[in-house]
Amino acid sequence: MFDKSVLHMDMDTFFVSVERKMNSALNGKPIIIGGTSNRGVVSSCSYEARKFGVRSGMAMKMARQLCPDAIYLRGDMDAYSKESKLVTEIISEKAPVFSKNSIDEFDLDLTGMDKYFGVAKWAKELRQHIIRETGLPISAGLSANRFVSKMATNEAKPCGEKQIYLGTEKAFLSPLHVSRMHGVGEVTARKLIFMGVRHIGVLGDMPRKILVREFGKNGHSLWEHANGIDRSEVVPYREEKSVSTESTFQTDTIDVRYLKTRINDMCSQLAFTLRSSGKLTSCVAVKIRYTDFKTYTHQRTIPYTANDRELLRHVNELFDHLYNRRVLVRLVGVRFSGLVRGNYQISLLDDTVRDIDLLQTLDKVRNRFGKDAVKWAAAWGK
C-alpha cells in the first residue's frame, strides 16, 4: 500500500479522438489539426501522422511536406470543450480530490483509498468507465507522486495503463531518454545531451550542485524528478468562470489615447494570464465609468482564443462603441469570460507561425521580468 497514491489520466491525442468520434470515416487515417492552409501551426496530430515526423507546434507548411496525404482539419474547440466537460463530470462524481491540468489531463489524489477499495482496482475501473461513457481513448499511470504517474502514463500510451510501485520509481525512470522526461524541453534536452547525459538514470546519479550550477533553480527539480521525487500536491479543481481587471484614475480624464493605452495594457496582461494558465476565452467585455458614476458595459461573443492580436482588436472596437458621451472618465475595465481549458495555438483563427513565435517570445520575457515588462503600443490596437 502506498503512503500516497496519485493517478494521472491523459486522453490520448484528444482533439484527433474527438474528431474521429464525430466522423468514423477518419479512423485509421493520418489526421493533422491546426488549419487547412500552409499558415499556422499543428495543434494536434494522430499517431499515424507522427510516424512521418509530424508533431505539435510544427509549422503547417512543414507538416504538409512530411505528410501530404493526411487529412487536415481546422479544429472545433466547442466540441473539444464539450467532451472534456463530460470526462470532468465523470471524474468529479467518483474521485475524492482531483485537479484538471489542461483540457485533456487530470491528476487524482487517491491517498488512503487502498484501505477500503484497492487503489489499482479502483483506478482501472474508473478508466474503463470513462472509455465506455465517452468512447474516447484514455491512458493512466499510478504511483506515489504526480511526476512519476505522468511518466507512467506516457509510457502506457496509446490507451493503456501502468502502475509504478513504491520504491521502484528510479528503476522505472533510469532507462528512459532525457528528452522523454516531463518538463524537459528541447533546449534543456540538448544541453543535457551535450553534457553527456542521455538517460534519466545518469541524470539522477549526478551531484545536485552541478545541475544547480548549470540550470539554476530548475536543477533542483531535475535532480529530484530523475530520482522519482515530486513534492507537489494535487490542488482541488475549481473552474474559473472569468478573469478581469479595472483601473480607477486619480484624475478623471477625457484623453482617448490614454484611455486606450490603459485598456490595451489590461487586455494584454489578461491574455498573458490566460495563456499562462492554459485557458481560452469566448466572451470579451469592456467597462466604462464616467465622472458622474454612471457605468456602462458592452460585451461580445468571439471564437475561443487567448491571442493578443484578436483580443486587442475586439477590446478596442468595444471601447469605440461604448465611449460616446465625450465626458470625463473615472474608470475603465476589461473582462474575459466563458473560459475553457486549451492552448492559444488551437484557436480557430489561422494564426501565422510568426504571430505565435512573437507571442511566445513576449511571454518568456513576461515570465522572467513580470507582466509589465513588455507592452503593445497604444496605436497598435486601433
N, C-alpha and C positions, 0 to 999 in steps of 0.2 A: 504493500500500500504506500502511495506517495504521501510525504508530508504536505506536498502541494501538487495540485493537478490542474493543468491548463490544456484546453482543447483549442486548436486553431483550425478554422474551416475556411476554405477558399473555393469559390465557384470557378471551375476551370474555363478558361477562355470565355468569360461570362457574356460579353457582347455577341460573340460568334454563336454561342449556345442559344441565346435568346432569339437571334435571327433564324437559326435552324428550327427552333421550336415553332416559330411563326410560319416557316416555309420548309417543309420536309424535303423539297426538291434540292435544297442546299446541302443535304447530308453527304459527307464523303468528298466534297469539293473544296479546293483551296479558297478561303474567304479572307479578304482584307478590308477592314473597316477604317474609314478616315476621309473618304471623298471619292468622287467619280472622275476627277481630273488629275493632272500632274501636280497641282498645287496642294499644300497642306502636308500633313504627316500621318503615319499609320498610328491609329489609336489602339487597335487590336487586330490580331490575325489568328487563323486556325493553325493547328499543329501541321496540317498538310502544307500550309504556306511557309511555315517555319523551316521545313525541310529544304526550301530553296534559299534560305538565309534571310528571309524577311523577319523583322522584329518591330516591336512597338517603339515609336519615336523616330523611325526611319522616314526619310523623305518619300512621298508617294511616287515621285519620279523614279527613284532608285528601286522601289518595290515593284513597279511595273516592269523594269528591266530584268529583275531577278525572277519574277513570276508573272509573265504577261497573260497567262491563261486563267488567272484567278478571277473570282467574282468580286468586284469592287462595290462596296456599299457606303453610303454617307453615314449611316447610323441613325438610331431612333432613341434619344435619351428618355423620352416619355415611356417607351416600352421597357427600357432597361431599369428605370426607376420603379416602375410598377412591379417587375419581377423581384427586384431587390427588396422592396417593401414586403412582398409575400414571404420571402425567406426570413426577413427580420421578424415578422409576426410569429412565425412558427418557432423560431429560437426563443423569442421573448416569453412565449407560453410555457416553455419547458425548462429553460436554463435559469439557475438561481441568480447568476451575475454574468453579464456579457458586455463586451464593447464592440462597436462597429467601426472597424478601422478604415473602411472605404466602401464603395458601392457593392463590392463582392468579397470582402474579407471580414471575419469575425474572430474574436477571442472569447472563450468561455472559461470562467474560473469554476472548476468543479471540486475544489478542495473540500474534503470531508464527506463527499458522496460515496466513497468506497465503503464506508461503514454500513451503508444502507442499501446501495444499489449495485455497486461494482462499476467503477468509472468507465473501464474499457467497453463493457457490455452496453452501458447507457449511451456512450458516445457512438457506438456502431449503430444502435437502434435509431438515434436521432438522425444520423447521416442518411440512413436508408429511408426514414420517414420524409425527409426533405426531398430526396430524389423522387419518391413516389408522388408527393403532393405537387411538386413543381415541374417534374420532367426534365430538370437540369442536372448536369453532372456536377459533383462536388467532391473535393478531396479533403482529408482531415489528418491532423497529426496530434498525438497526445504525448505529453511529457510533464516534467516538473516545472517548466517555465515557458514563457512566451517565445523566446528566441528559438529554443530547440524544437518547440512544437511547430513553429513556422518552417524551419528547415526540414522537419519530418514531413510536413505537408507537401513541400516542393518535391521531395524525393518520392512521394506517393502518387504524384500526378502521372498520367491522367486518370481521374475518377477512382482514386484508391485511398487507402488509409494505412497509417503506420504508427506504431507505439514505440517510444524510446523509454526503457525502464530506468529508474533511478540508479545512478552510478555507472551507466553505460553511455552517458552523453558524449564524453570525449572520444570514446571508441567509435561512435557513430559519425562524429564530425571529422575526425582526423583524415580519412582518405579523400574527402571532398576537396575539389579545387577552390582556391580562394575567390575566384570570380563568381562562384555559386553561393557565396556567403551573403546572407540577407543583410542589407545596409552597406555593402561594399560596392561602390560604383566603379565605372571604367577607369577613372583616374587613379583611385586608390589601388585597384587590382593591378594596374600596370606598374605602379611604384613597388608593390609587394613582389611582383614577378621580377622586376629589375634588381631587387634586393636578394633574389634567390629563393623567395618564399612562394611556393606554388600550391601547397596543400595546407589546409586548416590545421592539421596536426603540427606542422612545423611552426606555424604562427603561434600556436598555443604554447610551444616549448621555448619561445624567445623570451628574454628578460623583458619584463613590462616596461622598464625605464627606457629601453631602446625604442619601443613603439611610441612611447610618450614623446621622446625626443624627435622622432620622425613625423608623427601625426598629431602632436599636441594632445588636447583633452580626449580626442577621439581614440587615441592609443589605448586608453584605459578600457573602453568598451570593446575594442578589437581584441585585446588580450582576454578579457572575461568571456566574451562570446565564443572565442576559439576554444576556450576551456569548458564550454557548456554552462556558463554562469550568466544569469539575467535576473536582476533585482527589480525590474519594473513590474508594476501591478496592473491588473485588468481594471480599467476605470469604467464604472457602470455607465451604460449607454443612455444618453438623453438627446433626443433630436432637437437641434436648434432650429427655430422657425424663421428667424430673421437676424440680420446684423444691421446696425445703424449708427450714425454719429451726427452730431449737430454742433453748431458754433454760435454763441451769443457774442455780439460785438460790444466792446467797451463804449464805442461811439456809433450810434446809428448812421448808416451810410446809404448813399444812392449811387455809388460808384459801381457801375455794371461790371467793369473789367475786374475790379477787386472781388465782387461777389462771385463771379465765375471762377476766379482763381481759387477761392475757398471751396466751392463745391467740387471743382476738379481735383483738388488735393484730397478731399474727403472720399470722393469716388475711387481714386487710385489706391488709397490706403485700404478701403473696404475690399476692393478687388484683390489686393495682396493678401488680406485676411482670408478671403475665400480660397484662394489657391493654396495658401499655407495649410489650411485645414481640409483640403481636398473636397471642396464644395462648389456647386454652381448655383446661380440664381435664375429665376424665371420671372421676377417682378421687380421693377425699379420705381422708386418714388422720390420726389423732391418736395421739400417743405420750406415755406417762407413765412416768417412772422414780421409784420410791419410795426412801425413805431407806435401805433395805436393798439398793439397787442392782438390785432386780428390775424388769424393764422389760416393759411391755405396749403393744401397738399394735392399734388397731382401724381398719378402713377400710371404705368402701362405694363402689360404682359409682353415678355420677349422670349425668344428661343433661349434655352439653357446655355449659360456662358459664365466665364469668370475673366473674360478678356478685357483689358483696359480700353482698347480701341472702341469696342462696341458699347461698353458701359458709359464711357465718357460721351459718346455721341448721343445716347439716349438721355443722359442726365442733362446735357446742355439743351437739348430740344425741349425737355420738360420744363426747364427753367425759363426758356424763352416764351413758352406757352403760359407759364404761371405768373411771371413778373410783368404785370400790365398796369399797375396802379401808379408807377413812377413816383412813389413816395419813399421816405426813409425806411430802410430795412433793419430790423433788430436782430434777426436770427435766420440762419439757413441750415438745412439738414438734408441728409441723403439716407435712404434705407433700401436694402436688398432683402427680398423675402421669397417665399416659395423655394427654399433651399433643398437641394438633393446632393447626395454624395456623388462625386465624379471628378474628372480631371478636365481642365480647360482645353486640352488638346482634342477632346472628343466633342467639342462644340459642333453643332450643326453648321456653323459658319465655315467657309472654305478658307481657313487661315493659311498664309504662306509660311514657309519654313523660316524666312527672315523675321516675320512678325513674332513667331514663337520663340526663336532664338533671342530676340530683343527682350521679351518678357522674362525669359529665364535668366538672362544676364541682370536685368533690373532687380529681380527677386533675390539673386545671390548678393547683390550689393545691399539690399534692404535687410536681408537676414544677418549680414555681418555688421552693418552700421546703423540699423534702425529704419523704421518705416519712413521717416522724413529725409533719409539720405538722398533720395532721388525723386524729383518731381517733374511732371509734364508742364510745358509752357502753357500759360492760360489760353493763348490763341489757338493751341493745337486742337482743342475740343470744339472750336467753332465750326 
